[in-house]
């Protein structure tokens, strides 16, 4: 593809950001609404907290399974086809979850939430699409802007799912927990249509970094590229620890609050506040990363993960203030880790291998989150929510330790000048 001018690149970048934001609003609402209802519906259908947590954890599992296929599709054909396919497959997953509520068959729910996870993989990939055409000193802000755009839909998702969508389902004769999945299906379809119609030109294709792709490059090569790089190691370590804490604590919070006799609307509001923390301050985080670098932001984010988890751990199930504040802080800590790590990864790798490495990093992150969701359910079943949150707090400190080791390694083994 012919080179484009700086002015054309800037125009295309603005259009890309607008289109991605317009798609992420409905996609974020669809994903968070479906996810927040999964554990409650799963427990209702199975009578087991563990199976309820397993159903919710399937979202991250589905995201992990879809990450590399979507990355390959994007490498070969661009961001637009990958995101569009991801959202339309997620709409089908929402329908499976709806049929689970209608038929009262538990096994349909994990299948459906796996499908919803494909939409989450597309949401994660969109942040890299935002950085494809961004200037080097504005990549973190571009990523942060996309993460921030998720706020509107993702915050409204649980509130709509446990409020109007539930009422809508009952109004048309559906079980109350089928309503969130009807709405989720429609929202994913809307997101796919927006991306398919408006993401022109494709940011990855005109950036030139999808050209000259070697067909024999595979998972092994991407893994080697990622883990021989100290910056790549730090990025993945920070992504994984933040995602483990976020998924582990958030997965079991609805059941913990339900055991404390909190109304579904209150549970939905807690999850919405948590999602505000995850997304709302992301542009500020991106600006800080561009100004001072990823390291200090990773340290700050790890501290928030620790503090938020400890607050949740010291809150009785009949109370809510500690969970409100704790989940919000965990959300901000996760955002710090995601934006800083994504920017570090984007600046470290260039050329055709970039998309594959990004996909692998997201695969590791989401797979770890899936294991965390399952593990948190098993741990709560054997102990309690407080113990699980307390253990999660120490996982939150991993980015701090990782960055200290990264800096020590740089001083011991300085980069050779060519």
Secondary structure, 3 states (H helix, E strand, C coil): CCCCCHHHHHHHHHHHHHHHHHHHHHHHHHHHHHHHHHHHHHHHHHCCHHHHHHHHHHHHHHHHHHHHHHHHHHHHHCHHHHHHHHHHHHHHHHHHHHHHHHHCCHHHHHHHHHHHHHHHHHHHHHHHHHHCCCCHHHHHHHHHHHHHHHHHHHHHHHHHHHCHHHHHHHHCCCCCCCHHHHHHHHHHHHHHHHHHHHCCCCHHHHHCCCCCCCCCCCHHHHHHHHHCCHHHHHHHHHHHHHHHHHHHHHHHHHHHHHHCCCCHHHHHHHHHHHHHHHHCCHHHHHHHHHHHCHHHHHHHHHHHHHHHHHHHHCCCCCCCHHHHHHHHHHHHHHHHHHHHHHHHHHHHCCCCHHHHHHHHHHHHHHHHHHHHHHHHHHHHHHCCHHHHHHHHHHHCCHHHHHHHHHHHHHHHCCCCCC
